[in-house]
Amino acid sequence: MGRQNLERLRNAGAEVAKYHSVFWPDPRRYNNRTHRKLLIIDGKIGFVGGVGIADRWTGNAESPQHWRDNHYKITGPVVAQLQATFATSWLKTRGEELHGPDYFPPLANTGGTWPKPSEAALITKISI
């Protein structure tokens, strides 16, 4: 992410924490990291996927120089599960528990007829 981007985030008011950074002297810790890329907005809208934003991700895998990445917008009750996943990592990293309606607001079903799990949330594919 780079120091400059981290500083920009902090200057904008974001709290930033590394989750289990690589610690070479302890090989057990090397693989105890996460590759999750989650963006949860106000506990109501979630984004998951690769989030590849470098120039190499601008293609559609048409050549070795152009990769493909997908990103998905998710709404509905499943967003609370994404938020809980983030909250678990935040607790482990910062020792701060995220709870209450500010983090877990009531979420209406945005999919089709309940209880079909495949329709319990609206998922939109966004190609990057």
LUMLO-500600 format. One record per atom (N, C-alpha, C): atom name; x, z, y; residue number from 1. Coordinates in pm, whole numbers, padded with zeros to 5 digits, m for minus. Atoms other than C-alpha are relative to their C-alpha. Layout:
BEGIN
+----+--------+--------+--------+-----+
: at :     xx :     zz :     yy :   i :
+----+--------+--------+--------+-----+
: CA :      X :      Z :      Y : NUM :
...
+----+--------+--------+--------+-----+
END
This chain:
BEGIN
+----+--------+--------+--------+-----+
: at :     xx :     zz :     yy :   i :
+----+--------+--------+--------+-----+
:  N :  00082 :  00000 : m00118 :   1 :
: CA :  00000 :  00000 :  00000 :   1 :
:  C :  00087 :  00000 :  00125 :   1 :
:  N : m00093 :  00000 : m00112 :   2 :
: CA :  00293 :  00061 :  00231 :   2 :
:  C : m00029 :  00109 :  00103 :   2 :
:  N :  00012 : m00109 : m00098 :   3 :
: CA :  00358 :  00328 :  00492 :   3 :
:  C : m00084 : m00039 :  00120 :   3 :
:  N :  00073 :  00043 : m00118 :   4 :
: CA :  00216 :  00122 :  00777 :   4 :
:  C : m00152 :  00003 : m00024 :   4 :
:  N :  00143 : m00002 :  00031 :   5 :
: CA : m00123 :  00078 :  00607 :   5 :
:  C : m00051 :  00143 : m00020 :   5 :
:  N :  00039 : m00140 :  00017 :   6 :
: CA : m00132 :  00445 :  00506 :   6 :
:  C : m00016 :  00067 :  00136 :   6 :
:  N :  00007 : m00059 : m00134 :   7 :
: CA : m00063 :  00543 :  00866 :   7 :
:  C : m00123 : m00049 :  00075 :   7 :
:  N :  00120 :  00054 : m00065 :   8 :
: CA : m00338 :  00314 :  00991 :   8 :
:  C : m00126 :  00068 : m00053 :   8 :
:  N :  00115 : m00070 :  00058 :   9 :
: CA : m00585 :  00474 :  00751 :   9 :
:  C : m00011 :  00143 :  00054 :   9 :
:  N :  00001 : m00139 : m00050 :  10 :
: CA : m00485 :  00825 :  00856 :  10 :
:  C : m00036 :  00006 :  00148 :  10 :
:  N :  00033 :  00005 : m00142 :  11 :
: CA : m00502 :  00733 :  01225 :  11 :
:  C : m00148 : m00028 :  00024 :  11 :
:  N :  00143 :  00030 : m00011 :  12 :
: CA : m00856 :  00606 :  01166 :  12 :
:  C : m00086 :  00116 : m00051 :  12 :
:  N :  00075 : m00116 :  00045 :  13 :
: CA : m00952 :  00945 :  01020 :  13 :
:  C : m00019 :  00012 : m00150 :  13 :
:  N :  00014 : m00006 :  00145 :  14 :
: CA : m00927 :  00871 :  00648 :  14 :
:  C :  00096 :  00103 : m00059 :  14 :
:  N : m00088 : m00088 :  00077 :  15 :
: CA : m00789 :  01131 :  00410 :  15 :
:  C :  00055 : m00083 : m00115 :  15 :
:  N : m00064 :  00081 :  00102 :  16 :
: CA : m00540 :  00969 :  00175 :  16 :
:  C :  00082 :  00092 : m00089 :  16 :
:  N : m00078 : m00079 :  00095 :  17 :
: CA : m00393 :  01120 : m00140 :  17 :
:  C :  00042 : m00089 : m00116 :  17 :
:  N : m00045 :  00072 :  00119 :  18 :
: CA : m00186 :  00979 : m00426 :  18 :
:  C : m00045 :  00077 : m00123 :  18 :
:  N :  00040 : m00060 :  00127 :  19 :
: CA : m00321 :  01042 : m00772 :  19 :
:  C :  00112 : m00020 : m00100 :  19 :
:  N : m00109 :  00002 :  00099 :  20 :
: CA : m00033 :  01127 : m01004 :  20 :
:  C :  00100 : m00112 :  00025 :  20 :
:  N : m00103 :  00099 : m00025 :  21 :
: CA :  00240 :  00925 : m00846 :  21 :
:  C :  00103 :  00006 : m00112 :  21 :
:  N : m00101 :  00007 :  00105 :  22 :
: CA :  00518 :  00816 : m01079 :  22 :
:  C :  00107 :  00105 :  00026 :  22 :
:  N : m00102 : m00104 : m00011 :  23 :
: CA :  00757 :  01101 : m01144 :  23 :
:  C :  00098 : m00024 : m00115 :  23 :
:  N : m00090 :  00049 :  00104 :  24 :
: CA :  01051 :  00954 : m01336 :  24 :
:  C :  00062 :  00107 : m00088 :  24 :
:  N : m00063 : m00097 :  00090 :  25 :
: CA :  01213 :  01275 : m01463 :  25 :
:  C : m00093 :  00051 : m00111 :  25 :
:  N :  00093 : m00048 :  00102 :  26 :
: CA :  00896 :  01357 : m01661 :  26 :
:  C : m00077 : m00120 : m00057 :  26 :
:  N :  00064 :  00120 :  00054 :  27 :
: CA :  00801 :  01061 : m01886 :  27 :
:  C : m00145 :  00023 : m00043 :  27 :
:  N :  00140 : m00025 :  00036 :  28 :
: CA :  00476 :  01234 : m01992 :  28 :
:  C : m00092 : m00029 :  00117 :  28 :
:  N :  00082 :  00021 : m00118 :  29 :
: CA :  00351 :  01198 : m01637 :  29 :
:  C : m00008 : m00148 :  00039 :  29 :
:  N : m00006 :  00141 : m00038 :  30 :
: CA :  00441 :  00829 : m01610 :  30 :
:  C : m00131 : m00073 : m00029 :  30 :
:  N :  00121 :  00073 :  00038 :  31 :
: CA :  00130 :  00707 : m01791 :  31 :
:  C : m00128 :  00078 :  00029 :  31 :
:  N :  00119 : m00079 : m00032 :  32 :
: CA : m00107 :  00978 : m01665 :  32 :
:  C : m00043 : m00034 :  00143 :  32 :
:  N :  00043 :  00049 : m00131 :  33 :
: CA : m00226 :  00769 : m01371 :  33 :
:  C : m00131 : m00075 : m00019 :  33 :
:  N :  00123 :  00077 :  00010 :  34 :
: CA : m00532 :  00561 : m01294 :  34 :
:  C :  00017 : m00133 :  00071 :  34 :
:  N : m00005 :  00133 : m00062 :  35 :
: CA : m00580 :  00196 : m01210 :  35 :
:  C : m00137 : m00034 :  00061 :  35 :
:  N :  00134 :  00022 : m00055 :  36 :
: CA : m00933 :  00245 : m01076 :  36 :
:  C :  00007 : m00048 :  00144 :  36 :
:  N :  00017 :  00045 : m00139 :  37 :
: CA : m01033 :  00063 : m00762 :  37 :
:  C : m00147 :  00016 :  00032 :  37 :
:  N :  00138 : m00031 : m00034 :  38 :
: CA : m01351 :  00220 : m00633 :  38 :
:  C : m00015 :  00011 :  00151 :  38 :
:  N :  00039 : m00021 : m00139 :  39 :
: CA : m01514 :  00200 : m00293 :  39 :
:  C : m00145 :  00043 : m00005 :  39 :
:  N :  00136 : m00051 : m00003 :  40 :
: CA : m01823 :  00414 : m00249 :  40 :
:  C : m00033 :  00029 :  00145 :  40 :
:  N :  00038 : m00014 : m00140 :  41 :
: CA : m02001 :  00398 :  00086 :  41 :
:  C : m00121 :  00092 :  00009 :  41 :
:  N :  00106 : m00098 : m00023 :  42 :
: CA : m02209 :  00703 :  00185 :  42 :
:  C : m00071 :  00042 : m00129 :  42 :
:  N :  00060 : m00039 :  00127 :  43 :
: CA : m02273 :  00771 : m00186 :  43 :
:  C : m00113 : m00092 : m00044 :  43 :
:  N :  00114 :  00086 :  00027 :  44 :
: CA : m02520 :  00480 : m00188 :  44 :
:  C :  00035 : m00140 : m00049 :  44 :
:  N : m00043 :  00134 :  00038 :  45 :
: CA : m02326 :  00156 : m00235 :  45 :
:  C :  00139 :  00011 : m00062 :  45 :
:  N : m00130 : m00003 :  00065 :  46 :
: CA : m02038 :  00106 : m00475 :  46 :
:  C :  00057 : m00139 : m00015 :  46 :
:  N : m00072 :  00124 :  00026 :  47 :
: CA : m01779 : m00165 : m00512 :  47 :
:  C :  00105 :  00030 : m00106 :  47 :
:  N : m00100 : m00013 :  00106 :  48 :
: CA : m01566 : m00206 : m00825 :  48 :
:  C :  00059 : m00136 : m00028 :  48 :
:  N : m00064 :  00127 :  00036 :  49 :
: CA : m01326 : m00470 : m00943 :  49 :
:  C :  00147 :  00004 :  00031 :  49 :
:  N : m00144 :  00010 : m00017 :  50 :
: CA : m00978 : m00592 : m00884 :  50 :
:  C :  00049 :  00025 :  00141 :  50 :
:  N : m00036 : m00016 : m00140 :  51 :
: CA : m00967 : m00588 : m00505 :  51 :
:  C :  00134 : m00064 :  00031 :  51 :
:  N : m00123 :  00070 : m00030 :  52 :
: CA : m00683 : m00837 : m00501 :  52 :
:  C : m00010 : m00066 :  00136 :  52 :
:  N :  00011 :  00053 : m00135 :  53 :
: CA : m00624 : m00912 : m00133 :  53 :
:  C :  00125 : m00075 :  00047 :  53 :
:  N : m00120 :  00077 : m00036 :  54 :
: CA : m00279 : m01072 : m00133 :  54 :
:  C : m00030 : m00149 : m00012 :  54 :
:  N :  00021 :  00145 :  00003 :  55 :
: CA : m00246 : m01449 : m00088 :  55 :
:  C : m00014 : m00057 : m00141 :  55 :
:  N :  00006 :  00054 :  00136 :  56 :
: CA : m00195 : m01502 : m00461 :  56 :
:  C : m00140 :  00012 : m00061 :  56 :
:  N :  00135 : m00019 :  00052 :  57 :
: CA : m00555 : m01382 : m00518 :  57 :
:  C : m00101 : m00094 :  00064 :  57 :
:  N :  00095 :  00085 : m00071 :  58 :
: CA : m00709 : m01649 : m00294 :  58 :
:  C : m00047 : m00119 : m00082 :  58 :
:  N :  00037 :  00115 :  00081 :  59 :
: CA : m00733 : m01908 : m00569 :  59 :
:  C : m00104 :  00034 : m00105 :  59 :
:  N :  00094 : m00018 :  00109 :  60 :
: CA : m00948 : m01948 : m00875 :  60 :
:  C :  00072 : m00022 : m00133 :  60 :
:  N : m00084 :  00012 :  00119 :  61 :
: CA : m00668 : m01933 : m01133 :  61 :
:  C :  00030 : m00145 : m00035 :  61 :
:  N : m00025 :  00141 :  00027 :  62 :
: CA : m00611 : m02305 : m01093 :  62 :
:  C :  00148 : m00031 : m00022 :  62 :
:  N : m00142 :  00020 :  00023 :  63 :
: CA : m00233 : m02259 : m01108 :  63 :
:  C :  00066 :  00138 : m00015 :  63 :
:  N : m00068 : m00129 :  00012 :  64 :
: CA :  00027 : m01988 : m01183 :  64 :
:  C :  00018 :  00071 :  00135 :  64 :
:  N : m00015 : m00061 : m00132 :  65 :
: CA :  00053 : m01930 : m00806 :  65 :
:  C : m00133 :  00054 :  00055 :  65 :
:  N :  00132 : m00045 : m00046 :  66 :
: CA : m00323 : m01867 : m00768 :  66 :
:  C : m00070 :  00075 : m00112 :  66 :
:  N :  00065 : m00084 :  00099 :  67 :
: CA : m00483 : m01583 : m00954 :  67 :
:  C : m00149 :  00008 :  00032 :  67 :
:  N :  00143 : m00019 : m00022 :  68 :
: CA : m00848 : m01494 : m00986 :  68 :
:  C : m00031 :  00149 : m00010 :  68 :
:  N :  00043 : m00139 :  00000 :  69 :
: CA : m01012 : m01164 : m00910 :  69 :
:  C : m00149 :  00006 :  00027 :  69 :
:  N :  00142 : m00020 : m00023 :  70 :
: CA : m01370 : m01045 : m00919 :  70 :
:  C : m00021 :  00139 :  00058 :  70 :
:  N :  00036 : m00127 : m00061 :  71 :
: CA : m01529 : m00768 : m00718 :  71 :
:  C : m00152 :  00008 : m00006 :  71 :
:  N :  00144 : m00015 :  00019 :  72 :
: CA : m01879 : m00628 : m00767 :  72 :
:  C : m00058 :  00106 :  00091 :  72 :
:  N :  00076 : m00096 : m00079 :  73 :
: CA : m02127 : m00459 : m00536 :  73 :
:  C : m00106 :  00059 : m00092 :  73 :
:  N :  00092 : m00069 :  00089 :  74 :
: CA : m02336 : m00198 : m00717 :  74 :
:  C : m00086 :  00093 :  00082 :  74 :
:  N :  00092 : m00093 : m00065 :  75 :
: CA : m02645 : m00013 : m00598 :  75 :
:  C : m00084 :  00068 : m00107 :  75 :
:  N :  00086 : m00072 :  00093 :  76 :
: CA : m02885 :  00230 : m00760 :  76 :
:  C :  00067 :  00125 : m00053 :  76 :
:  N : m00050 : m00128 :  00052 :  77 :
: CA : m02834 :  00549 : m00962 :  77 :
:  C :  00141 : m00003 : m00058 :  77 :
:  N : m00134 :  00007 :  00057 :  78 :
: CA : m02514 :  00424 : m01124 :  78 :
:  C :  00109 :  00030 :  00104 :  78 :
:  N : m00098 : m00031 : m00105 :  79 :
: CA : m02338 :  00470 : m00786 :  79 :
:  C :  00040 :  00148 : m00007 :  79 :
:  N : m00033 : m00142 :  00014 :  80 :
: CA : m02358 :  00847 : m00846 :  80 :
:  C :  00106 :  00021 : m00107 :  80 :
:  N : m00102 : m00011 :  00104 :  81 :
: CA : m02151 :  00798 : m01161 :  81 :
:  C :  00136 : m00045 :  00053 :  81 :
:  N : m00126 :  00041 : m00064 :  82 :
: CA : m01888 :  00608 : m00963 :  82 :
:  C :  00051 :  00111 :  00091 :  82 :
:  N : m00037 : m00108 : m00092 :  83 :
: CA : m01891 :  00885 : m00703 :  83 :
:  C :  00055 :  00120 : m00078 :  83 :
:  N : m00048 : m00111 :  00082 :  84 :
: CA : m01849 :  01148 : m00977 :  84 :
:  C :  00140 : m00027 : m00054 :  84 :
:  N : m00134 :  00037 :  00048 :  85 :
: CA : m01549 :  00960 : m01115 :  85 :
:  C :  00103 :  00020 :  00110 :  85 :
:  N : m00089 : m00022 : m00113 :  86 :
: CA : m01391 :  00958 : m00771 :  86 :
:  C :  00016 :  00149 :  00029 :  86 :
:  N : m00005 : m00144 : m00031 :  87 :
: CA : m01481 :  01325 : m00713 :  87 :
:  C :  00088 :  00075 : m00099 :  87 :
:  N : m00086 : m00063 :  00100 :  88 :
: CA : m01306 :  01423 : m01037 :  88 :
:  C :  00147 : m00022 :  00033 :  88 :
:  N : m00139 :  00029 : m00038 :  89 :
: CA : m00985 :  01250 : m00928 :  89 :
:  C :  00037 :  00074 :  00128 :  89 :
:  N : m00026 : m00070 : m00126 :  90 :
: CA : m01015 :  01402 : m00578 :  90 :
:  C :  00024 :  00149 : m00025 :  90 :
:  N : m00017 : m00141 :  00034 :  91 :
: CA : m01056 :  01751 : m00724 :  91 :
:  C :  00137 :  00025 : m00063 :  91 :
:  N : m00129 : m00015 :  00067 :  92 :
: CA : m00751 :  01704 : m00943 :  92 :
:  C :  00117 : m00018 :  00096 :  92 :
:  N : m00108 :  00030 : m00094 :  93 :
: CA : m00542 :  01567 : m00655 :  93 :
:  C :  00005 :  00098 :  00116 :  93 :
:  N :  00004 : m00080 : m00122 :  94 :
: CA : m00657 :  01774 : m00358 :  94 :
:  C : m00052 :  00142 : m00020 :  94 :
:  N :  00056 : m00133 :  00023 :  95 :
: CA : m00824 :  02078 : m00518 :  95 :
:  C : m00127 :  00025 :  00080 :  95 :
:  N :  00121 : m00010 : m00082 :  96 :
: CA : m01134 :  02008 : m00309 :  96 :
:  C : m00119 : m00058 : m00076 :  96 :
:  N :  00119 :  00044 :  00072 :  97 :
: CA : m01477 :  01984 : m00469 :  97 :
:  C : m00094 : m00074 :  00095 :  97 :
:  N :  00095 :  00079 : m00079 :  98 :
: CA : m01706 :  01712 : m00333 :  98 :
:  C : m00136 :  00013 : m00066 :  98 :
:  N :  00133 : m00020 :  00058 :  99 :
: CA : m02069 :  01804 : m00385 :  99 :
:  C : m00105 :  00001 :  00110 :  99 :
:  N :  00111 : m00005 : m00094 : 100 :
: CA : m02410 :  01809 : m00222 : 100 :
:  C : m00053 : m00136 :  00037 : 100 :
:  N :  00066 :  00127 : m00032 : 101 :
: CA : m02637 :  01544 : m00076 : 101 :
:  C :  00083 : m00095 :  00088 : 101 :
:  N : m00086 :  00091 : m00077 : 102 :
: CA : m02369 :  01409 :  00160 : 102 :
:  C :  00080 : m00090 : m00093 : 102 :
:  N : m00078 :  00078 :  00097 : 103 :
: CA : m02175 :  01293 : m00146 : 103 :
:  C : m00088 : m00059 : m00109 : 103 :
:  N :  00089 :  00044 :  00107 : 104 :
: CA : m02461 :  01257 : m00394 : 104 :
:  C : m00144 : m00004 :  00050 : 104 :
:  N :  00137 :  00010 : m00051 : 105 :
: CA : m02773 :  01145 : m00206 : 105 :
:  C : m00095 : m00049 : m00109 : 105 :
:  N :  00096 :  00057 :  00096 : 106 :
: CA : m03095 :  01063 : m00395 : 106 :
:  C :  00010 : m00152 :  00003 : 106 :
:  N : m00015 :  00146 :  00010 : 107 :
: CA : m03072 :  00704 : m00518 : 107 :
:  C : m00118 : m00059 : m00074 : 107 :
:  N :  00113 :  00069 :  00062 : 108 :
: CA : m03368 :  00482 : m00591 : 108 :
:  C :  00051 : m00108 : m00094 : 108 :
:  N : m00032 :  00109 :  00092 : 109 :
: CA : m03363 :  00238 : m00879 : 109 :
:  C : m00008 : m00132 :  00076 : 109 :
:  N : m00002 :  00128 : m00070 : 110 :
: CA : m03267 : m00103 : m00742 : 110 :
:  C : m00007 : m00118 : m00096 : 110 :
:  N :  00006 :  00107 :  00099 : 111 :
: CA : m03292 : m00299 : m01064 : 111 :
:  C : m00144 : m00033 : m00036 : 111 :
:  N :  00132 :  00041 :  00046 : 112 :
: CA : m03586 : m00424 : m01266 : 112 :
:  C : m00078 :  00116 : m00057 : 112 :
:  N :  00087 : m00099 :  00061 : 113 :
: CA : m03829 : m00237 : m01484 : 113 :
:  C :  00080 :  00104 : m00075 : 113 :
:  N : m00068 : m00110 :  00069 : 114 :
: CA : m03707 :  00102 : m01598 : 114 :
:  C : m00064 :  00014 : m00135 : 114 :
:  N : m00133 : m00055 :  00012 : 115 :
: CA : m03576 :  00202 : m01855 : 115 :
:  C :  00103 : m00096 : m00056 : 115 :
:  N : m00101 :  00092 :  00053 : 116 :
: CA : m03384 : m00115 : m01943 : 116 :
:  C :  00133 :  00025 :  00070 : 116 :
:  N : m00129 : m00030 : m00064 : 117 :
: CA : m03020 : m00010 : m01882 : 117 :
:  C :  00062 : m00120 :  00069 : 117 :
:  N : m00062 :  00119 : m00061 : 118 :
: CA : m02917 : m00367 : m01804 : 118 :
:  C : m00060 : m00031 :  00137 : 118 :
:  N :  00065 :  00026 : m00127 : 119 :
: CA : m03155 : m00365 : m01509 : 119 :
:  C : m00009 :  00125 :  00088 : 119 :
:  N :  00010 : m00126 : m00074 : 120 :
: CA : m03107 : m00008 : m01385 : 120 :
:  C :  00076 : m00004 :  00131 : 120 :
:  N : m00076 :  00011 : m00126 : 121 :
: CA : m02873 : m00121 : m01109 : 121 :
:  C :  00012 : m00148 :  00035 : 121 :
:  N : m00023 :  00136 : m00046 : 122 :
: CA : m02827 : m00429 : m00901 : 122 :
:  C :  00150 : m00021 :  00011 : 122 :
:  N : m00142 :  00030 : m00003 : 123 :
: CA : m02484 : m00579 : m00957 : 123 :
:  C :  00017 : m00141 :  00054 : 123 :
:  N : m00026 :  00128 : m00063 : 124 :
: CA : m02362 : m00861 : m00737 : 124 :
:  C :  00147 : m00035 : m00017 : 124 :
:  N : m00138 :  00045 :  00016 : 125 :
: CA : m02048 : m01057 : m00826 : 125 :
:  C :  00048 : m00061 :  00130 : 125 :
:  N : m00063 :  00055 : m00119 : 126 :
: CA : m01822 : m01130 : m00532 : 126 :
:  C :  00135 : m00055 : m00043 : 126 :
:  N : m00130 :  00058 :  00034 : 127 :
: CA : m01539 : m01373 : m00606 : 127 :
:  C :  00089 :  00004 :  00122 : 127 :
:  N : m00097 : m00009 : m00109 : 128 :
: CA : m01231 : m01312 : m00396 : 128 :
:  C :  00104 : m00108 : m00020 : 128 :
+----+--------+--------+--------+-----+
END
